[in-house]
Amino acid sequence: MKLPTTSGNPGTGTSSVSGAPPQTFCGTGFLKFTIVGWRRLVLPTLLLIVLIYGQGWAADQKKVLFISSYLPGFPTFFQEVEGIQDSFSGKNILLDIEFMGTKRFPEKSNWQRLADGLAYNLAGGNPYEAILIADDNALVFALEQQALLFRDNPIVFSGINNVARAIRQDDNPQVTAGEEPTGSERILLVDDEETVVRIEKKILERLGGYQVTAFTSSTKALEVFRAHPQRFDLLFTDMAMPDLTGERLASEILAIRPGLPIVLCTGFSERIDREKAEFMGIRGFVKKPASKSAVATTGRQALDGHP
């Protein structure tokens, strides 16, 4: 995805990821993206909380606004967006993203410019179903504008460092906190890249205490599984590996223990017949590089028996 860039004062751009090329225009004074079909990472279950918050699902397209105080150059930008889109996949939801850029443009006048731009858009009859908040400054902005712009919207926040401010929202019926889905099940993790294994193992172990047995060799992992087929509750495996690919490893393991939940991790250029994989019994897919949200959400859904 090629992003519009800014120089000097904050600019505004819109990119629609639905098969059409990016388009750029001048508007509220902040960098804005409308993203329709992106996938995987960081604000997971809070999305479902938000859209069920008194609204219910409808056939019409829903609109959700995500506010971040950072600009897209920040390292976790793509991970956050992909996490949200992963949770929205297949649900006919349009995600609008507003970047405040407060690190680079801290002046309150820029906050006001964002508020004015949102007010203009909302006056045109384009209401949001929910507001997602990525960090402290974005939460401050949303709370300041709650009565004027977001009075009918649930506001869900994550990534907040100011714990006292977050706790004070217990008395605000419109505002709630989101969190990653967790668990304590036993996971067999397989990836031939040692760095990837180390990162994914750490993510899983910190999500409430999953018990992770990790291998960089798919053949060794299969050998251990054959010896102890009841020791694991989930297989989380890479697709492209020497000796045994993830698809073959999954097939071998399902032959030993049918019904074991399996999540397949695939690279950007790797092709897999998802219909065939799902027929085999694979319950979830994660795009590499795997993010915390993608690992948490997909793993939990697979364990709970959800597609």
LINKA-V44359 format. One record per residue. N is the residue number from 1. RES is the residue in three letters. OMEGA is omega in radians with two decimals (999 if undefined). NEAR is the number of other ideal C-beta (glycine too) atoms within 10 Angstrom. Layout:
n=N res=RES omega=OMEGA near=NEAR
n=N res=RES omega=OMEGA near=NEAR
This chain:
n=1 res=MET omega=3.13 near=11
n=2 res=LYS omega=-3.04 near=7
n=3 res=LEU omega=2.97 near=16
n=4 res=PRO omega=3.14 near=17
n=5 res=THR omega=3.14 near=12
n=6 res=THR omega=3.02 near=19
n=7 res=SER omega=-3.09 near=6
n=8 res=GLY omega=3.12 near=5
n=9 res=ASN omega=3.12 near=11
n=10 res=PRO omega=3.12 near=21
n=11 res=GLY omega=-3.14 near=19
n=12 res=THR omega=3.07 near=21
n=13 res=GLY omega=3.06 near=20
n=14 res=THR omega=3.08 near=17
n=15 res=SER omega=3.12 near=21
n=16 res=SER omega=-3.11 near=15
n=17 res=VAL omega=3.12 near=17
n=18 res=SER omega=-3.13 near=10
n=19 res=GLY omega=-3.13 near=7
n=20 res=ALA omega=3.12 near=9
n=21 res=PRO omega=3.13 near=7
n=22 res=PRO omega=3.05 near=14
n=23 res=GLN omega=-3.11 near=11
n=24 res=THR omega=3.09 near=13
n=25 res=PHE omega=3.08 near=10
n=26 res=CYS omega=-3.09 near=8
n=27 res=GLY omega=-2.96 near=16
n=28 res=THR omega=-3.11 near=20
n=29 res=GLY omega=3.10 near=19
n=30 res=PHE omega=-3.13 near=24
n=31 res=LEU omega=-3.05 near=26
n=32 res=LYS omega=3.07 near=22
n=33 res=PHE omega=2.98 near=24
n=34 res=THR omega=-2.99 near=15
n=35 res=ILE omega=-3.02 near=21
n=36 res=VAL omega=-2.98 near=17
n=37 res=GLY omega=-3.05 near=12
n=38 res=TRP omega=-3.09 near=20
n=39 res=ARG omega=2.84 near=18
n=40 res=ARG omega=2.51 near=27
n=41 res=LEU omega=-1.64 near=28
n=42 res=VAL omega=3.09 near=27
n=43 res=LEU omega=-2.86 near=27
n=44 res=PRO omega=-3.01 near=28
n=45 res=THR omega=-3.12 near=19
n=46 res=LEU omega=3.12 near=23
n=47 res=LEU omega=3.14 near=26
n=48 res=LEU omega=3.07 near=16
n=49 res=ILE omega=-3.05 near=16
n=50 res=VAL omega=-3.00 near=23
n=51 res=LEU omega=3.07 near=21
n=52 res=ILE omega=-3.08 near=12
n=53 res=TYR omega=3.07 near=16
n=54 res=GLY omega=-3.05 near=8
n=55 res=GLN omega=-3.02 near=13
n=56 res=GLY omega=-3.14 near=7
n=57 res=TRP omega=3.09 near=11
n=58 res=ALA omega=-3.14 near=9
n=59 res=ALA omega=-3.12 near=5
n=60 res=ASP omega=3.12 near=7
n=61 res=GLN omega=3.09 near=11
n=62 res=LYS omega=3.07 near=19
n=63 res=LYS omega=3.12 near=15
n=64 res=VAL omega=3.14 near=21
n=65 res=LEU omega=3.07 near=24
n=66 res=PHE omega=-3.12 near=24
n=67 res=ILE omega=3.08 near=26
n=68 res=SER omega=3.12 near=25
n=69 res=SER omega=-3.12 near=22
n=70 res=TYR omega=3.02 near=21
n=71 res=LEU omega=-3.06 near=20
n=72 res=PRO omega=3.09 near=20
n=73 res=GLY omega=3.14 near=13
n=74 res=PHE omega=-2.98 near=17
n=75 res=PRO omega=-3.07 near=7
n=76 res=THR omega=-3.09 near=16
n=77 res=PHE omega=-3.06 near=19
n=78 res=PHE omega=3.14 near=18
n=79 res=GLN omega=3.13 near=20
n=80 res=GLU omega=-3.09 near=24
n=81 res=VAL omega=-3.11 near=26
n=82 res=GLU omega=3.09 near=20
n=83 res=GLY omega=3.11 near=27
n=84 res=ILE omega=-3.10 near=27
n=85 res=GLN omega=3.10 near=20
n=86 res=ASP omega=3.13 near=24
n=87 res=SER omega=-3.11 near=24
n=88 res=PHE omega=-3.01 near=22
n=89 res=SER omega=3.08 near=11
n=90 res=GLY omega=-3.05 near=6
n=91 res=LYS omega=3.06 near=12
n=92 res=ASN omega=-3.11 near=12
n=93 res=ILE omega=3.06 near=20
n=94 res=LEU omega=-3.11 near=18
n=95 res=LEU omega=3.01 near=22
n=96 res=ASP omega=-3.11 near=20
n=97 res=ILE omega=3.07 near=24
n=98 res=GLU omega=3.11 near=23
n=99 res=PHE omega=-3.08 near=26
n=100 res=MET omega=3.14 near=26
n=101 res=GLY omega=-3.03 near=25
n=102 res=THR omega=3.09 near=23
n=103 res=LYS omega=-3.12 near=11
n=104 res=ARG omega=-3.10 near=13
n=105 res=PHE omega=-3.00 near=17
n=106 res=PRO omega=-3.05 near=12
n=107 res=GLU omega=3.14 near=10
n=108 res=LYS omega=3.11 near=8
n=109 res=SER omega=3.11 near=8
n=110 res=ASN omega=3.06 near=19
n=111 res=TRP omega=-3.12 near=20
n=112 res=GLN omega=3.11 near=13
n=113 res=ARG omega=3.09 near=20
n=114 res=LEU omega=3.13 near=25
n=115 res=ALA omega=3.14 near=16
n=116 res=ASP omega=3.13 near=12
n=117 res=GLY omega=3.11 near=17
n=118 res=LEU omega=3.12 near=24
n=119 res=ALA omega=3.12 near=13
n=120 res=TYR omega=-3.13 near=12
n=121 res=ASN omega=-3.12 near=19
n=122 res=LEU omega=3.10 near=15
n=123 res=ALA omega=3.11 near=8
n=124 res=GLY omega=3.08 near=7
n=125 res=GLY omega=3.11 near=6
n=126 res=ASN omega=-3.06 near=12
n=127 res=PRO omega=3.04 near=12
n=128 res=TYR omega=3.07 near=21
n=129 res=GLU omega=-3.06 near=20
n=130 res=ALA omega=3.11 near=23
n=131 res=ILE omega=3.11 near=25
n=132 res=LEU omega=-3.04 near=27
n=133 res=ILE omega=-3.03 near=28
n=134 res=ALA omega=-3.00 near=27
n=135 res=ASP omega=-3.01 near=21
n=136 res=ASP omega=-3.10 near=17
n=137 res=ASN omega=3.11 near=20
n=138 res=ALA omega=3.10 near=25
n=139 res=LEU omega=3.10 near=23
n=140 res=VAL omega=3.13 near=17
n=141 res=PHE omega=-3.10 near=22
n=142 res=ALA omega=3.13 near=22
n=143 res=LEU omega=3.11 near=19
n=144 res=GLU omega=-3.07 near=14
n=145 res=GLN omega=-3.04 near=20
n=146 res=GLN omega=-3.08 near=16
n=147 res=ALA omega=-3.07 near=8
n=148 res=LEU omega=-3.00 near=11
n=149 res=LEU omega=-2.96 near=20
n=150 res=PHE omega=-3.01 near=23
n=151 res=ARG omega=-3.13 near=9
n=152 res=ASP omega=-3.04 near=10
n=153 res=ASN omega=2.90 near=20
n=154 res=PRO omega=3.12 near=22
n=155 res=ILE omega=-3.11 near=23
n=156 res=VAL omega=-3.09 near=26
n=157 res=PHE omega=3.08 near=25
n=158 res=SER omega=3.08 near=22
n=159 res=GLY omega=-3.09 near=16
n=160 res=ILE omega=3.10 near=17
n=161 res=ASN omega=3.14 near=8
n=162 res=ASN omega=-3.04 near=13
n=163 res=VAL omega=-3.12 near=8
n=164 res=ALA omega=3.13 near=6
n=165 res=ARG omega=-3.14 near=14
n=166 res=ALA omega=-3.12 near=16
n=167 res=ILE omega=-3.14 near=11
n=168 res=ARG omega=-3.12 near=12
n=169 res=GLN omega=3.07 near=17
n=170 res=ASP omega=-3.13 near=10
n=171 res=ASP omega=-3.14 near=7
n=172 res=ASN omega=-3.02 near=11
n=173 res=PRO omega=-3.12 near=8
n=174 res=GLN omega=-2.96 near=17
n=175 res=VAL omega=3.10 near=21
n=176 res=THR omega=3.14 near=16
n=177 res=ALA omega=3.07 near=15
n=178 res=GLY omega=3.12 near=19
n=179 res=GLU omega=3.14 near=14
n=180 res=GLU omega=3.03 near=21
n=181 res=PRO omega=-3.05 near=18
n=182 res=THR omega=3.10 near=15
n=183 res=GLY omega=-3.14 near=19
n=184 res=SER omega=-3.11 near=10
n=185 res=GLU omega=-3.10 near=17
n=186 res=ARG omega=-3.03 near=14
n=187 res=ILE omega=3.01 near=24
n=188 res=LEU omega=-3.06 near=24
n=189 res=LEU omega=-3.08 near=27
n=190 res=VAL omega=3.05 near=28
n=191 res=ASP omega=-3.08 near=27
n=192 res=ASP omega=3.09 near=17
n=193 res=GLU omega=-3.06 near=14
n=194 res=GLU omega=-3.14 near=10
n=195 res=THR omega=3.14 near=10
n=196 res=VAL omega=3.12 near=18
n=197 res=VAL omega=-3.11 near=18
n=198 res=ARG omega=-3.13 near=13
n=199 res=ILE omega=-3.10 near=17
n=200 res=GLU omega=3.11 near=28
n=201 res=LYS omega=-3.14 near=18
n=202 res=LYS omega=3.12 near=12
n=203 res=ILE omega=-3.08 near=21
n=204 res=LEU omega=-3.11 near=25
n=205 res=GLU omega=3.13 near=14
n=206 res=ARG omega=3.14 near=13
n=207 res=LEU omega=3.06 near=19
n=208 res=GLY omega=3.04 near=15
n=209 res=GLY omega=3.00 near=12
n=210 res=TYR omega=3.10 near=25
n=211 res=GLN omega=-2.96 near=14
n=212 res=VAL omega=2.98 near=20
n=213 res=THR omega=-2.99 near=16
n=214 res=ALA omega=3.11 near=19
n=215 res=PHE omega=2.98 near=19
n=216 res=THR omega=3.10 near=18
n=217 res=SER omega=-3.14 near=15
n=218 res=SER omega=3.12 near=23
n=219 res=THR omega=3.10 near=14
n=220 res=LYS omega=3.12 near=13
n=221 res=ALA omega=3.13 near=25
n=222 res=LEU omega=3.12 near=20
n=223 res=GLU omega=3.13 near=11
n=224 res=VAL omega=3.14 near=15
n=225 res=PHE omega=3.12 near=23
n=226 res=ARG omega=-3.11 near=12
n=227 res=ALA omega=-3.07 near=8
n=228 res=HIS omega=-3.03 near=10
n=229 res=PRO omega=-3.14 near=12
n=230 res=GLN omega=-3.08 near=9
n=231 res=ARG omega=-3.01 near=12
n=232 res=PHE omega=3.13 near=23
n=233 res=ASP omega=-3.08 near=17
n=234 res=LEU omega=2.98 near=24
n=235 res=LEU omega=3.09 near=25
n=236 res=PHE omega=-2.98 near=29
n=237 res=THR omega=3.02 near=26
n=238 res=ASP omega=3.13 near=26
n=239 res=MET omega=-3.04 near=21
n=240 res=ALA omega=3.11 near=16
n=241 res=MET omega=3.06 near=21
n=242 res=PRO omega=-3.14 near=9
n=243 res=ASP omega=3.13 near=12
n=244 res=LEU omega=3.04 near=20
n=245 res=THR omega=3.11 near=18
n=246 res=GLY omega=3.14 near=27
n=247 res=GLU omega=3.12 near=21
n=248 res=ARG omega=3.11 near=14
n=249 res=LEU omega=3.12 near=25
n=250 res=ALA omega=-3.14 near=24
n=251 res=SER omega=3.14 near=16
n=252 res=GLU omega=-3.09 near=16
n=253 res=ILE omega=3.11 near=23
n=254 res=LEU omega=3.06 near=16
n=255 res=ALA omega=3.11 near=8
n=256 res=ILE omega=-3.10 near=11
n=257 res=ARG omega=3.14 near=13
n=258 res=PRO omega=3.08 near=8
n=259 res=GLY omega=3.11 near=9
n=260 res=LEU omega=3.11 near=20
n=261 res=PRO omega=-3.12 near=21
n=262 res=ILE omega=3.03 near=24
n=263 res=VAL omega=-3.11 near=25
n=264 res=LEU omega=-3.12 near=26
n=265 res=CYS omega=-3.05 near=26
n=266 res=THR omega=3.07 near=20
n=267 res=GLY omega=-3.07 near=12
n=268 res=PHE omega=-3.04 near=7
n=269 res=SER omega=-3.07 near=6
n=270 res=GLU omega=-3.14 near=15
n=271 res=ARG omega=3.08 near=8
n=272 res=ILE omega=3.08 near=15
n=273 res=ASP omega=-3.05 near=10
n=274 res=ARG omega=3.13 near=12
n=275 res=GLU omega=3.11 near=8
n=276 res=LYS omega=-3.13 near=10
n=277 res=ALA omega=3.13 near=21
n=278 res=GLU omega=3.07 near=13
n=279 res=PHE omega=3.10 near=9
n=280 res=MET omega=-3.11 near=14
n=281 res=GLY omega=3.10 near=15
n=282 res=ILE omega=-2.97 near=23
n=283 res=ARG omega=-3.10 near=23
n=284 res=GLY omega=-3.14 near=23
n=285 res=PHE omega=3.10 near=20
n=286 res=VAL omega=3.09 near=26
n=287 res=LYS omega=3.06 near=18
n=288 res=LYS omega=-0.01 near=19
n=289 res=PRO omega=-3.07 near=17
n=290 res=ALA omega=-3.14 near=24
n=291 res=SER omega=3.11 near=25
n=292 res=LYS omega=-3.11 near=21
n=293 res=SER omega=-3.13 near=27
n=294 res=ALA omega=3.13 near=28
n=295 res=VAL omega=-3.09 near=26
n=296 res=ALA omega=-3.04 near=26
n=297 res=THR omega=-3.09 near=27
n=298 res=THR omega=3.10 near=25
n=299 res=GLY omega=-3.13 near=29
n=300 res=ARG omega=3.13 near=22
n=301 res=GLN omega=3.13 near=17
n=302 res=ALA omega=3.14 near=24
n=303 res=LEU omega=-3.12 near=19
n=304 res=ASP omega=3.09 near=11
n=305 res=GLY omega=3.11 near=9
n=306 res=HIS omega=3.11 near=11
n=307 res=PRO omega=999 near=8
